[in-house]
Amino acid sequence: MKHLILLCTAVACATALAGCATNPAAVSDGQWLPLPGFAEGWAAPEGIKTYTPENLFNYIDGEADLYMPYGFKEARVAAYERAAEPSMRINADVYQMGSALDAFGVYSNYRSSTQQPVAVGAEGFASEQQLMFYQGEYFVRLYAATADASAQDALQQCAKAISMRLPKAARPPELDMLQVDGVTPGTERYLAKSVLGYAFFPRGMTADARVGEADARVFVVLYADAAAAKAGLDAYRAYLREKKLPLGTDADQAEGRAVTRDPLYKGLVVQQAGACLVGIAGLAEPDAGMPLVTQIAARASR
């Protein structure tokens, strides 16, 4: 923290810790990772390596497929070592994704309720040996070779040094649709394809929710425009007809809504809201989720 206090006022420092500071020169030349190191005594002897969609599998073979639907552009990686203690090593990966929502989408695949939130970037978390955050269109993943207090401090230092080099952090505005009572904070995910596993729900967000004493899942499917959203709802209705499942009342259908017993998700409500479809799934009585759907739909229609 001392180096940040020397560099900025108390107000500016708080902003930097939230990941909102920017180093324009570093961004413009692609220098997302600090060299020679992120703090005194640390260095990256092998420099920075770059990976593209064509060769990312050479670096993270089993996980490369996760990144591609989220508009992966490029990754810069470095292995930092501490001269006084060679066993102390931190691998730092910075992935440039297609958008801030895409970066959040990758991040949300790794986040869980058991991890400790950290104040870096737009949002971050840490475990014993890892720290991850996203900031703008960048997803950052750090891994320490050892699991102790010293390693955790180094992860924090490294994360903040990288955050200072990335564009200003902001939560993707799409996530605001889910900021309503009843939706569990910190459970939001962005899926770049097949929301709920359905091709006619191509991309969107999900989150855990609570309706009375029942657990449920809310979702927002994103389309290019209202016509595409209507086509997605029509495709879901056609699927329900094929399965001989209910569509809801005539009033439901007239208002651009389906209320059904989904084969995979029990009671389900889905409603068009402009260029989105908003819904809730997993309830024994789907009508109970209507107030929550209405709240999210109001935000989606803004």
Secondary structure, 3 states (H helix, E strand, C coil): CHHHHHHCCHHHHHHHHCCCCCCHHHHHCCCCCCCCCCCCCEECCCCCEEECCCCHHHCCCCCHHHHHHHCCCEEEEEEEEECCEEEEEEEEEEEECCCHHHHHHHHHHHCCCCCEEECCCCEEEECCCEEEEEECCEEEEEEECCCCHHHHHHHHHHHHHHHCCCCCCCCCHHHHHHCCCCECCCCCEEECCCHHHCCCCCCEEEEEEEECCEEEEEEEEECCCHHHHHHHHHHHHHHHHHCCCCCCCHHHHHCCEEEEEECCCEEEEEEEECCEEEEEEEECCHHHHHHHHHHHHHHHCC
